[in-house]
Amino acid sequence: MRRIAALTIASLLACMVDSALAQRTAEQPPPARPLPVQAPLVGPTLPDSASLARDSSATDSAAAARDSSAAAAIPVPPDYLAEVRSNFTPENRKYASTHVALDFIEPLFGLLVGVLLLFSGLSARMRDIAHAFGPTRYVRVLVYLALYMAVVFVLTLPLSWYRGFALEHQYGLSNEGLGGWFTDELKSQALNLAFVGVLPILSLGYAAIAKSPRRWWLWLAAATVPVIVIGTLLQPILFDPAFNKFTPLHDQQLRAKIVRLAQRAGIPGRNVYEVNRSAQTKKFNAYVNGFGASQRIVLWDTTLKGMREDEILVVMGHEMGHYVLHHIWKSMALSAALAFALSFFIYLSVRAAVARFGGRWGFREPHDVASLPLFAVVIGIASLVTQPLVAGVSRAVEHEADMFALEITHDNDAAARVFIKFGAQNKSDPEPSELVKAMLYDHPPLIERVRFALECHPWTEGKPGRFYRGGR
């Protein structure tokens, strides 16, 4: 959801051109970063394992009890929570802490880059270069945008390289070479330039500012709706395939079980794809994106190799929950609402900043293309302010999908194992501070998801499901 919101606010003036189209997943974490494959996790150690080891008959009884519990879909013993905590080793803690620090540093650094372009006069000079290419606004905006993206790319490259490449290799999490990583970065830039610049989104935005100095914020907010819809529609069929190869799920037996699960969920026939994300990462993931004819469920090949069949079905139940509960449409609606809520703030902030510093920056009107870094700074501030709201809504959405997965599969044990494996692969902090959770976590923290997987089983008490009321 955070990335969809980024696209929304970007479409106000398409300033945040480096965020949304580089999205690799519709799950709300940032674009997938390489993470380690580990051996399939074993079941939890029972509290009395030492005595059971000394008593074979007790061992047999405990095993029978475990089998009976699994068959009855009764939650497994709470040792899974201890396993989650034990998986968070000092090395994992250091990795997670570094990522949290970067999550706070990167947006602030982006704001500093925008301020630098304004006060150094570089933005005005790039504007002058763009004007030399022709009299039409479209050409001038396109040339300026290309220059702007190139400068921002170079200035932010060290930080991007450290986070996306060096840090992942430092912890042995990446399958991608430097050439492949850099190529993906260039592809992302090219797609952003094409979507925002070659398509006249940005030039039309500046035209609206020039023609309606007092109401441009309203027209641009309204224009975000079709931009969101088009971006969401095109992502799975145009943008995602630029980075990876998508093929129909090869495992026909697994596919048949997924189709039966989809039928129980009331989902019409949808293509289930697998993608070769192992070319870049060792992380597990799956997602649903697009809508209408472009909607698809995608499994990473790492997930297929590293998870058991019952775990994959839980993952699919989660993704089907996003479809059944209309989360993609709801996220687009939230993005549009944010655009309208924030556009007037952006209008007031840009107008005040131009009046105060425009002469020093080399432009006097917001419709001057040299104002693009100013819009990026203001939009960046607005994004930081609304980030806790967006993340909170996203966590609620993901929790609903978790609940749907449990209600349609009745497999608490497999669900808990899924979350444990995701956490182990991601080296994520299972119990972040409240501040970090509020600002950065667009999924519930791992410990909360595992605990919920163990405790949510209304069907054992004869109660109906909240989101899925059919039978198994």
VEXDREN-2710 file (C-alpha; in Angstrom, 1 decimal):
% VEXDREN-2710
k/r/px/py/pz
1/MET/0.0/0.0/0.0
2/ARG/2.8/2.4/0.7
3/ARG/4.1/2.1/-2.8
4/ILE/0.6/2.7/-4.3
5/ALA/0.4/5.8/-2.1
6/ALA/3.7/6.9/-3.4
7/LEU/2.4/6.6/-7.0
8/THR/-0.7/8.6/-6.0
9/ILE/1.2/11.6/-4.6
10/ALA/3.7/11.4/-7.3
11/SER/1.0/11.8/-9.9
12/LEU/0.1/15.2/-8.4
13/LEU/3.1/16.5/-10.3
14/ALA/4.9/13.1/-10.9
15/CYS/7.7/14.3/-8.8
16/MET/8.4/11.0/-7.0
17/VAL/9.3/9.3/-10.2
18/ASP/11.8/6.9/-8.7
19/SER/9.4/5.0/-6.4
20/ALA/6.2/3.4/-7.7
21/LEU/7.1/1.9/-11.1
22/ALA/10.2/0.1/-9.6
23/GLN/7.8/-1.9/-7.4
24/ARG/8.4/-5.6/-7.7
25/THR/5.5/-6.7/-5.4
26/ALA/2.1/-5.8/-4.4
27/GLU/2.8/-6.9/-0.9
28/GLN/3.5/-3.8/1.0
29/PRO/7.3/-4.2/1.8
30/PRO/9.8/-2.3/-0.3
31/PRO/11.0/-4.0/-3.5
32/ALA/12.4/-7.4/-2.7
33/ARG/16.0/-7.5/-1.4
34/PRO/18.1/-10.6/-1.5
35/LEU/17.7/-12.7/1.6
36/PRO/19.0/-16.1/2.6
37/VAL/17.5/-19.6/1.9
38/GLN/17.5/-21.8/4.9
39/ALA/16.6/-25.4/5.3
40/PRO/12.9/-26.1/5.9
41/LEU/12.1/-25.4/9.6
42/VAL/11.4/-28.4/11.8
43/GLY/8.5/-28.4/14.2
44/PRO/8.7/-26.8/17.6
45/THR/10.4/-28.5/20.6
46/LEU/7.8/-29.5/23.2
47/PRO/8.3/-28.2/26.7
48/ASP/8.9/-31.6/28.1
49/SER/11.2/-32.8/25.3
50/ALA/14.0/-33.8/27.7
51/SER/11.8/-36.2/29.7
52/LEU/10.2/-37.5/26.5
53/ALA/13.6/-38.4/25.2
54/ARG/14.2/-40.5/28.2
55/ASP/10.8/-42.3/27.9
56/SER/10.0/-43.8/24.6
57/SER/6.4/-44.6/25.5
58/ALA/5.9/-40.9/26.5
59/THR/7.5/-40.0/23.2
60/ASP/5.0/-42.1/21.3
61/SER/2.1/-40.6/23.2
62/ALA/3.3/-37.1/22.6
63/ALA/3.7/-37.8/18.9
64/ALA/0.2/-39.3/18.7
65/ALA/-1.1/-36.2/20.6
66/ARG/0.6/-33.9/18.1
67/ASP/-0.9/-35.8/15.2
68/SER/-4.3/-35.7/16.8
69/SER/-4.0/-32.0/17.4
70/ALA/-2.9/-31.3/13.9
71/ALA/-5.8/-33.3/12.5
72/ALA/-8.3/-31.4/14.7
73/ALA/-6.7/-28.0/13.7
74/ILE/-6.0/-27.2/17.4
75/PRO/-3.2/-24.6/17.8
76/VAL/0.3/-26.1/18.2
77/PRO/2.2/-25.5/21.5
78/PRO/3.5/-22.0/22.0
79/ASP/7.1/-23.0/21.4
80/TYR/6.8/-21.4/18.0
81/LEU/7.1/-18.0/19.7
82/ALA/10.3/-19.1/21.3
83/GLU/11.6/-20.3/17.9
84/VAL/10.8/-16.9/16.4
85/ARG/12.9/-15.2/19.1
86/SER/15.7/-17.6/18.8
87/ASN/15.9/-17.1/15.0
88/PHE/16.5/-13.4/15.6
89/THR/20.3/-13.8/16.2
90/PRO/22.7/-10.9/17.0
91/GLU/23.7/-10.9/13.3
92/ASN/20.0/-10.7/12.2
93/ARG/19.5/-7.9/14.7
94/LYS/22.4/-5.9/13.3
95/TYR/21.1/-6.4/9.8
96/ALA/17.5/-5.4/10.8
97/SER/18.8/-2.4/12.7
98/THR/20.8/-1.2/9.7
99/HIS/17.7/-1.4/7.5
100/VAL/15.7/0.5/10.0
101/ALA/18.3/3.3/10.1
102/LEU/18.3/3.4/6.3
103/ASP/14.5/3.6/6.2
104/PHE/14.8/6.8/8.2
105/ILE/17.9/8.2/6.5
106/GLU/16.9/7.7/2.9
107/PRO/13.8/10.0/2.8
108/LEU/15.7/12.7/4.7
109/PHE/18.6/12.4/2.3
110/GLY/16.1/12.7/-0.6
111/LEU/14.9/16.0/1.0
112/LEU/18.4/17.3/1.2
113/VAL/19.0/16.5/-2.4
114/GLY/16.0/18.5/-3.4
115/VAL/17.1/21.5/-1.3
116/LEU/20.6/21.2/-2.8
117/LEU/19.2/21.4/-6.4
118/LEU/17.2/24.5/-5.5
119/PHE/19.7/26.6/-3.5
120/SER/22.7/25.7/-5.7
121/GLY/20.9/27.0/-8.8
122/LEU/21.4/23.7/-10.5
123/SER/17.7/23.2/-11.1
124/ALA/17.4/26.6/-12.8
125/ARG/20.4/25.8/-15.0
126/MET/18.9/22.5/-16.0
127/ARG/15.7/24.4/-16.9
128/ASP/17.7/26.7/-19.2
129/ILE/19.3/23.7/-20.9
130/ALA/15.8/22.1/-21.4
131/HIS/14.4/25.4/-22.9
132/ALA/17.2/25.4/-25.5
133/PHE/15.7/22.2/-27.0
134/GLY/12.5/23.7/-28.2
135/PRO/9.6/26.0/-27.5
136/THR/7.0/23.3/-26.6
137/ARG/6.3/22.5/-23.0
138/TYR/6.3/18.8/-23.6
139/VAL/9.9/18.8/-24.9
140/ARG/11.1/21.1/-22.3
141/VAL/9.6/19.1/-19.4
142/LEU/10.8/15.8/-20.9
143/VAL/14.4/17.1/-21.2
144/TYR/14.4/18.6/-17.8
145/LEU/13.0/15.5/-16.3
146/ALA/15.7/13.4/-17.9
147/LEU/18.4/15.7/-16.5
148/TYR/16.7/15.8/-13.1
149/MET/16.5/12.0/-12.9
150/ALA/20.1/11.6/-13.9
151/VAL/21.4/14.1/-11.3
152/VAL/19.2/12.6/-8.5
153/PHE/20.3/9.1/-9.6
154/VAL/24.0/10.0/-9.4
155/LEU/23.6/11.8/-6.0
156/THR/21.7/9.0/-4.4
157/LEU/23.6/6.1/-6.0
158/PRO/26.0/5.5/-3.1
159/LEU/23.2/5.1/-0.7
160/SER/21.2/3.0/-3.1
161/TRP/24.3/0.8/-3.8
162/TYR/24.9/0.3/-0.1
163/ARG/21.4/-0.7/0.7
164/GLY/20.5/-2.6/-2.4
165/PHE/23.8/-4.4/-3.1
166/ALA/26.6/-4.0/-0.6
167/LEU/24.6/-4.7/2.5
168/GLU/22.9/-7.7/1.0
169/HIS/26.2/-9.2/0.0
170/GLN/27.8/-8.4/3.3
171/TYR/25.3/-10.7/4.9
172/GLY/25.4/-13.3/2.1
173/LEU/21.8/-12.6/1.1
174/SER/22.1/-11.8/-2.6
175/ASN/22.3/-13.9/-5.8
176/GLU/22.7/-10.8/-8.0
177/GLY/26.0/-9.5/-9.4
178/LEU/26.8/-5.9/-9.5
179/GLY/26.1/-5.7/-13.2
180/GLY/22.7/-7.2/-12.8
181/TRP/21.8/-4.9/-9.9
182/PHE/22.9/-1.8/-11.8
183/THR/21.0/-2.9/-14.9
184/ASP/17.9/-3.2/-12.8
185/GLU/18.4/0.2/-11.4
186/LEU/18.7/1.7/-14.9
187/LYS/15.6/-0.2/-16.1
188/SER/13.7/1.3/-13.2
189/GLN/14.9/4.8/-14.2
190/ALA/13.9/4.2/-17.8
191/LEU/10.4/3.0/-16.9
192/ASN/9.9/6.0/-14.7
193/LEU/11.0/8.4/-17.4
194/ALA/8.7/6.7/-19.9
195/PHE/5.7/6.6/-17.7
196/VAL/6.0/10.1/-16.3
197/GLY/7.8/12.0/-19.1
198/VAL/7.3/10.3/-22.4
199/LEU/3.7/9.9/-21.5
200/PRO/2.8/13.5/-20.9
201/ILE/1.8/13.2/-17.3
202/LEU/4.3/15.7/-16.0
203/SER/3.9/18.2/-18.8
204/LEU/0.1/18.1/-18.4
205/GLY/0.6/18.7/-14.7
206/TYR/2.6/21.9/-15.4
207/ALA/0.1/22.9/-18.0
208/ALA/-2.7/22.7/-15.4
209/ILE/-0.6/24.9/-13.0
210/ALA/0.0/27.5/-15.7
211/LYS/-3.7/27.7/-16.7
212/SER/-5.3/27.5/-13.3
213/PRO/-3.0/29.2/-10.7
214/ARG/-5.5/29.0/-7.9
215/ARG/-7.2/25.6/-8.6
216/TRP/-4.4/23.5/-10.1
217/TRP/-4.2/21.5/-6.9
218/LEU/-7.8/20.3/-7.4
219/TRP/-7.3/19.3/-11.0
220/LEU/-4.1/17.5/-10.3
221/ALA/-5.7/15.6/-7.4
222/ALA/-8.5/14.5/-9.7
223/ALA/-6.0/13.4/-12.3
224/THR/-4.4/11.1/-9.9
225/VAL/-7.3/8.6/-10.1
226/PRO/-6.7/7.6/-13.8
227/VAL/-3.0/7.6/-13.2
228/ILE/-3.4/5.1/-10.3
229/VAL/-5.7/2.9/-12.3
230/ILE/-3.5/2.9/-15.3
231/GLY/-0.4/2.2/-13.3
232/THR/-2.0/-0.7/-11.4
233/LEU/-3.3/-2.2/-14.6
234/LEU/0.0/-2.0/-16.4
235/GLN/2.3/-3.1/-13.6
236/PRO/1.9/-6.9/-13.9
237/ILE/1.8/-7.0/-17.7
238/LEU/4.4/-4.3/-18.6
239/PHE/6.6/-3.2/-15.7
240/ASP/7.2/-6.4/-13.7
241/PRO/8.3/-8.5/-16.8
242/ALA/11.1/-6.0/-17.4
243/PHE/12.9/-7.4/-14.4
244/ASN/12.0/-11.1/-14.3
245/LYS/10.5/-13.9/-16.3
246/PHE/6.9/-14.9/-15.4
247/THR/5.6/-18.3/-16.4
248/PRO/2.4/-20.3/-15.6
249/LEU/2.9/-22.5/-12.5
250/HIS/4.7/-25.6/-13.6
251/ASP/3.6/-27.9/-10.7
252/GLN/0.3/-29.1/-12.0
253/GLN/-0.6/-31.0/-8.9
254/LEU/0.0/-27.9/-6.8
255/ARG/-1.9/-25.8/-9.3
256/ALA/-4.9/-28.1/-9.1
257/LYS/-5.0/-27.7/-5.3
258/ILE/-4.7/-23.9/-5.6
259/VAL/-7.5/-23.9/-8.1
260/ARG/-9.7/-25.9/-5.7
261/LEU/-8.8/-23.4/-3.0
262/ALA/-9.8/-20.5/-5.3
263/GLN/-13.1/-22.2/-6.1
264/ARG/-13.9/-22.4/-2.4
265/ALA/-13.0/-18.8/-2.0
266/GLY/-15.4/-17.9/-4.9
267/ILE/-12.6/-16.6/-7.1
268/PRO/-13.0/-16.9/-10.8
269/GLY/-10.3/-18.7/-12.8
270/ARG/-7.1/-16.6/-12.5
271/ASN/-3.7/-17.4/-13.8
272/VAL/-1.2/-18.4/-11.2
273/TYR/2.4/-17.6/-12.1
274/GLU/5.8/-18.3/-10.8
275/VAL/8.6/-15.8/-11.3
276/ASN/12.4/-16.4/-11.3
277/ARG/13.2/-14.1/-8.4
278/SER/16.0/-16.4/-7.4
279/ALA/18.0/-14.5/-10.0
280/GLN/18.2/-11.7/-7.5
281/THR/17.2/-12.9/-4.1
282/LYS/16.9/-15.8/-1.7
283/LYS/13.8/-14.3/0.0
284/PHE/10.3/-16.0/0.0
285/ASN/7.4/-14.0/-1.2
286/ALA/4.1/-14.1/-3.2
287/TYR/1.7/-11.4/-4.2
288/VAL/-1.4/-10.5/-6.1
289/ASN/-1.5/-7.4/-8.3
290/GLY/-3.3/-5.8/-11.2
291/PHE/-7.1/-5.9/-11.7
292/GLY/-9.5/-7.2/-14.3
293/ALA/-7.7/-9.0/-17.1
294/SER/-4.3/-8.1/-15.7
295/GLN/-4.9/-9.5/-12.2
296/ARG/-2.7/-12.4/-11.2
297/ILE/-1.3/-14.3/-8.3
298/VAL/2.5/-14.7/-8.4
299/LEU/4.7/-17.1/-6.4
300/TRP/8.4/-16.6/-6.3
301/ASP/10.4/-19.6/-7.3
302/THR/12.2/-19.4/-4.0
303/THR/8.9/-19.9/-2.2
304/LEU/8.1/-22.9/-4.3
305/LYS/11.5/-24.5/-3.5
306/GLY/11.7/-23.6/0.2
307/MET/8.1/-24.1/1.5
308/ARG/6.0/-27.2/1.9
309/GLU/2.8/-27.7/0.0
310/ASP/0.5/-26.9/3.0
311/GLU/2.5/-23.7/3.6
312/ILE/2.1/-22.6/0.0
313/LEU/-1.6/-23.2/0.3
314/VAL/-1.7/-20.9/3.3
315/VAL/0.3/-18.3/1.3
316/MET/-2.2/-18.6/-1.5
317/GLY/-5.1/-18.3/0.9
318/HIS/-3.6/-15.0/2.1
319/GLU/-3.3/-13.7/-1.5
320/MET/-6.8/-14.8/-2.3
321/GLY/-7.9/-12.9/0.7
322/HIS/-6.6/-9.7/-0.9
323/TYR/-8.7/-10.5/-3.9
324/VAL/-11.9/-11.5/-2.1
325/LEU/-11.7/-8.5/0.3
326/HIS/-11.0/-6.1/-2.6
327/HIS/-7.8/-4.8/-1.1
328/ILE/-6.3/-3.6/-4.4
329/TRP/-9.4/-1.4/-5.0
330/LYS/-9.4/-0.2/-1.5
331/SER/-5.7/0.7/-1.6
332/MET/-6.3/2.7/-4.8
333/ALA/-9.2/4.5/-3.2
334/LEU/-7.1/5.4/-0.2
335/SER/-4.4/6.7/-2.6
336/ALA/-6.9/8.9/-4.3
337/ALA/-8.3/10.1/-1.0
338/LEU/-4.7/11.0/0.1
339/ALA/-4.1/12.9/-3.1
340/PHE/-7.1/15.1/-2.4
341/ALA/-6.3/15.5/1.3
342/LEU/-2.7/16.5/0.6
343/SER/-2.9/18.4/-2.6
344/PHE/-4.1/21.6/-0.9
345/PHE/-1.3/21.4/1.6
346/ILE/1.1/21.0/-1.3
347/TYR/-0.4/24.0/-3.1
348/LEU/-0.1/26.3/-0.1
349/SER/3.4/25.1/0.7
350/VAL/4.7/25.5/-2.8
351/ARG/3.1/28.9/-3.2
352/ALA/4.6/30.2/0.1
353/ALA/8.1/28.8/-0.7
354/VAL/8.1/30.3/-4.2
355/ALA/7.1/33.7/-2.8
356/ARG/9.9/33.5/-0.2
357/PHE/12.8/31.9/-2.1
358/GLY/11.8/31.9/-5.8
359/GLY/14.1/34.7/-6.7
360/ARG/17.0/32.9/-5.1
361/TRP/16.1/29.7/-6.8
362/GLY/15.8/31.2/-10.3
363/PHE/12.0/31.0/-10.8
364/ARG/9.0/33.1/-9.8
365/GLU/6.1/30.8/-10.7
366/PRO/5.2/27.2/-9.7
367/HIS/4.6/26.3/-13.3
368/ASP/8.3/26.8/-14.1
369/VAL/9.7/23.3/-14.6
370/ALA/12.7/24.3/-12.4
371/SER/10.2/24.0/-9.4
372/LEU/10.2/20.2/-9.7
373/PRO/12.7/19.7/-6.8
374/LEU/10.5/21.9/-4.7
375/PHE/7.5/19.7/-5.4
376/ALA/9.6/16.7/-4.6
377/VAL/10.6/18.2/-1.2
378/VAL/7.1/19.2/-0.3
379/ILE/5.6/15.9/-1.4
380/GLY/8.4/14.1/0.5
381/ILE/7.5/15.9/3.7
382/ALA/3.8/15.1/3.1
383/SER/4.6/11.5/2.6
384/LEU/6.6/11.3/5.9
385/VAL/3.7/13.0/7.8
386/THR/1.1/10.5/6.4
387/GLN/3.4/7.4/6.6
388/PRO/2.1/6.2/9.9
389/LEU/-1.5/6.4/8.6
390/VAL/-0.6/4.5/5.4
391/ALA/1.4/1.9/7.3
392/GLY/-1.4/1.4/9.8
393/VAL/-4.0/0.9/7.2
394/SER/-1.7/-1.6/5.4
395/ARG/-1.1/-3.6/8.6
396/ALA/-4.9/-3.8/9.0
397/VAL/-5.3/-5.0/5.5
398/GLU/-2.6/-7.6/5.8
399/HIS/-4.1/-8.9/9.1
400/GLU/-7.4/-9.3/7.3
401/ALA/-5.7/-11.4/4.6
402/ASP/-4.0/-13.5/7.3
403/MET/-7.4/-14.1/8.9
404/PHE/-8.9/-15.1/5.6
405/ALA/-6.1/-17.6/5.0
406/LEU/-6.7/-19.3/8.3
407/GLU/-10.5/-19.4/7.8
408/ILE/-10.3/-21.0/4.4
409/THR/-7.5/-23.5/5.2
410/HIS/-8.1/-24.2/8.9
411/ASP/-4.3/-24.9/9.1
412/ASN/-2.9/-23.0/12.1
413/ASP/0.3/-25.0/12.2
414/ALA/1.1/-24.3/8.5
415/ALA/0.3/-20.6/8.9
416/ALA/2.7/-20.3/11.9
417/ARG/5.4/-22.1/10.0
418/VAL/4.9/-19.7/7.0
419/PHE/5.4/-16.6/9.1
420/ILE/8.4/-18.1/10.9
421/LYS/10.0/-18.9/7.5
422/PHE/9.3/-15.5/6.2
423/GLY/10.9/-13.9/9.2
424/ALA/13.9/-16.1/9.2
425/GLN/14.5/-15.4/5.5
426/ASN/14.1/-11.7/5.9
427/LYS/16.1/-11.4/9.1
428/SER/13.3/-9.1/10.3
429/ASP/12.9/-7.9/13.8
430/PRO/9.9/-9.9/15.2
431/GLU/9.2/-7.4/18.0
432/PRO/10.1/-3.8/16.8
433/SER/9.6/-0.8/19.0
434/GLU/6.2/1.0/18.7
435/LEU/7.8/3.9/16.8
436/VAL/9.5/1.6/14.3
437/LYS/6.3/-0.4/13.9
438/ALA/4.1/2.8/13.4
439/MET/6.5/4.3/10.9
440/LEU/7.9/1.4/8.9
441/TYR/5.9/-1.8/9.3
442/ASP/3.2/-2.2/6.6
443/HIS/2.7/-5.8/7.8
444/PRO/2.0/-6.9/11.4
445/PRO/5.3/-7.7/13.2
446/LEU/6.3/-11.4/13.0
447/ILE/5.6/-12.2/16.6
448/GLU/2.0/-10.9/16.3
449/ARG/1.4/-12.9/13.1
450/VAL/2.6/-16.1/14.6
451/ARG/0.7/-15.6/17.8
452/PHE/-2.5/-14.9/15.8
453/ALA/-1.9/-18.0/13.7
454/LEU/-1.8/-20.1/16.8
455/GLU/-4.8/-18.6/18.5
456/CYS/-7.3/-17.9/15.7
457/HIS/-9.5/-21.0/15.2
458/PRO/-13.2/-20.1/15.6
459/TRP/-14.2/-23.1/13.6
460/THR/-13.2/-25.4/16.6
461/GLU/-15.8/-23.5/18.7
462/GLY/-18.5/-23.8/16.0
463/LYS/-18.3/-20.0/15.2
464/PRO/-18.5/-18.7/11.7
465/GLY/-15.6/-17.1/10.0
466/ARG/-15.4/-13.3/9.8
467/PHE/-14.4/-13.2/6.2
468/TYR/-14.9/-16.7/4.9
469/ARG/-18.0/-18.5/5.9
470/GLY/-17.9/-21.5/3.6
471/GLY/-16.7/-25.0/4.5
472/ARG/-13.5/-26.8/3.7
END
